[in-house]
Amino acid sequence: MKAAAVEAARVQFAQYGMNNVPEEYLENYAGEMMKKRESLDGLVDRAVDVKLTAALKTAITLKEKEVSLDEFNKLAEEK
């Protein structure tokens, strides 16, 4: 959870052009985020997404295939 909060803090600061924020500030801000229920719910979702994505990447192999626009549209209609 803390890692997700620190990453969320880093992203928030970066949105305002602050890319070199010291870790100490990120951790303090993340701690404040974790005290708020609405922030905590989002952080839980983000942490689950990160772990799920990592697990899926190890379990699934994607095969790339070039298709025409018509073929793509036909595949999209089937789903």
C-alpha positions as CSV (number, residue, x, y, z in Angstrom):
1,M,0.0,0.0,0.0
2,K,2.8,2.4,0.9
3,A,4.5,1.8,-2.4
4,A,1.3,2.6,-4.3
5,A,0.8,5.7,-2.2
6,V,4.3,6.9,-2.9
7,E,3.9,6.3,-6.6
8,A,0.6,8.2,-6.6
9,A,2.3,11.1,-4.8
10,R,5.1,11.1,-7.4
11,V,2.6,11.2,-10.2
12,Q,0.7,14.0,-8.6
13,F,3.8,16.1,-8.1
14,A,4.9,15.4,-11.7
15,Q,1.5,16.7,-13.0
16,Y,2.6,20.1,-11.6
17,G,6.1,19.8,-13.2
18,M,7.8,18.8,-9.9
19,N,9.8,15.7,-11.1
20,N,12.6,15.7,-8.6
21,V,10.8,15.7,-5.3
22,P,12.8,14.2,-2.5
23,E,11.7,10.8,-1.2
24,E,11.2,12.2,2.3
25,Y,8.5,14.5,0.9
26,L,6.9,11.8,-1.2
27,E,6.7,9.5,1.8
28,N,5.2,12.2,4.0
29,Y,2.6,13.1,1.4
30,A,1.8,9.4,0.9
31,G,1.3,9.0,4.6
32,E,-1.2,11.9,4.6
33,M,-3.0,10.3,1.6
34,M,-3.3,7.0,3.4
35,K,-5.1,8.8,6.3
36,K,-8.0,9.8,4.1
37,R,-10.6,7.1,3.3
38,E,-11.3,8.3,-0.2
39,S,-7.6,8.2,-1.1
40,L,-7.1,4.9,0.6
41,D,-9.8,3.2,-1.6
42,G,-8.1,4.4,-4.7
43,L,-4.7,3.3,-3.5
44,V,-6.1,-0.2,-2.8
45,D,-7.5,-0.4,-6.3
46,R,-4.2,0.8,-7.8
47,A,-2.2,-1.7,-5.7
48,V,-4.5,-4.6,-6.8
49,D,-4.2,-3.4,-10.5
50,V,-0.4,-3.4,-10.3
51,K,-0.2,-6.9,-8.7
52,L,-2.8,-8.3,-11.1
53,T,-1.1,-6.9,-14.2
54,A,2.2,-8.3,-13.0
55,A,0.7,-11.8,-12.5
56,L,-1.1,-11.7,-15.8
57,K,2.1,-10.7,-17.7
58,T,3.9,-13.8,-16.3
59,A,0.9,-16.1,-17.1
60,I,-0.1,-15.0,-20.5
61,T,1.8,-14.9,-23.8
62,L,0.5,-12.5,-26.4
63,K,0.9,-13.2,-30.1
64,E,0.9,-10.2,-32.4
65,K,-0.9,-10.5,-35.7
66,E,-1.3,-7.8,-38.4
67,V,-4.8,-7.5,-39.7
68,S,-6.5,-5.1,-42.0
69,L,-9.1,-2.6,-40.8
70,D,-11.9,-4.7,-42.1
71,E,-10.6,-7.8,-40.4
72,F,-10.2,-5.9,-37.1
73,N,-13.8,-4.6,-37.4
74,K,-15.1,-8.1,-38.0
75,L,-13.2,-9.4,-35.0
76,A,-14.5,-6.6,-32.8
77,E,-18.1,-7.4,-33.9
78,E,-17.7,-11.0,-32.9
79,K,-16.9,-10.1,-29.2
